[in-house]
Amino acid sequence: MLSSVVSVALLAGALLCLALPVPAVAVAARSTGRTTLSVLSFGAAADGITDDAEALVAAWRVACRVPHATVLLPSGHRFLVSPVTLQGPCSTKLTLQIDGTVLAPADMGSWPKPRRPLQWLNFKWLNDFSIQGAGTVDGQSTSSLQTSTGHWHSSGAKPTLVRFYNSFSVTVRNIQISNSPQCHLKFDSSGGIKVKNITIASPGDSPNTDGIHLQNTRDVEIRSSSIGCGDDCVSIQTGCSNVHMKNIVCNPGHGISVGGLGKDNSLACVSDVVAENIIVQNALYGVRIKTWQGGVGSVRNITFSNVRVVNVATPIAIDQFYCDRGGGARCANRTGAVAITGVAYRRVVGTYSFQPVRLACSDARPCTGVSMVDVRLSPAVSAPGTVAQLCWNSYGEAQGTIEPLSIGCLQRSNGYAMPLTQPFNYTC
């Protein structure tokens, strides 16, 4: 059997090349053939008070050059880490093992503005990389109602907690991510993403705290996870395709969302998204597609199946008049729109507190190929008042059991929609 022991002398030489101090104990070798480097061996205080970012970066730089290496933040310790970028390219099968608690700095208000980061733990240019463990990543931003001077939200800096850029074959599993000042887990310009058995937890009143945010990212699998936040539990933005979500609990939040797309007349392309076996509770929306007027591009082949909603304001929504600017010129009517076609709602059941179905499609680009199969929605007992469903310029067909019958309000003409008039190079 090939020995997994890596000599301290070899690692010391690597460290000298990097002009880093040699730790007293650099390596713990495992019989599995992996090389484990604990941040404690690189000088981490692990007291939750001293900044351990330097120790984390030092361990990362060594592990990055060793195949099958693990950077370990061990259990029973609290690691305060200032914003860092951990980047590749690295050797194969690098793992960040988080068994302890990693804390973001709570006091950011005193930092000079140029140093206020857009993300806290920033990973980029990685391939075949995993984050895993039984630990917690804590942003220490607890509520939009908290106004103590110096915290993330009062400093004007609202970074993403964990962000991946231009990374491929990435797995995030088992850890808990909590109390982000903004988005919790973001993937940008990446592919081959697997998120499994993670927990995301932030208060429902924390603004813009999306759970998982995808942008320009393909081939994504999100499974068996619990997400509670103050915005979209999963947000799927332009450039995403082949996204599969299964066995997700969203409570609280704004549900599973595609968009907003097409902002400022931009091109937006999303395709082949499946969300199945989803539970959404105490949320603003259940499953939603939202686009800005004036955009171009397309949303196609979207399937929501086996979705249970409990006390959700609007379980099913398409909003092609989306605008979060509070009115004004940005919300003015425009003829252009991101085309939406091929959207299926299968076995969506449960209770709503405001409106069961809202399909508000563009006057110029109606939604086509929309289907509802076995959709059963009833008002929640505690709902103070509800409004009727809306199907505006939405073409398709309702089948199976539809309760109440009025929500099967899709227009069943020939499904004709105005063709795209933009030049070919502006369409997906």
Protein Blocks (a to p, Z undefined) as FASTA:
>chain_A
ZZfbdcfklmmmmmmmnopacdfblbdcdfkopacddfklnopaolomaccklmmmmmmm
mmmmpghiacdddehiacddddddddddddehiacddfbdcdddfblmlpcfklpcfbfb
dcehiahiadedjbdcdehiabfkbccehiaklnopacdfbdcehiahiacehiacehif
bdfbdcehiahiacehiacdddfklghiafbdcehiahiadehiadddfbdfbacdehia
hiacehiacdedebjaedjehiahiacddehiadehiadehifbfcdcdddehiacddeh
iadehiacehifblbacdfkbcfeggajklpccfbdcddehiacehiadddfkbmbacdd
dfklccehiacehiaddddfklnbdcddddehiacddehjdddfklmmcccbeopacddf
bdfklcZZ
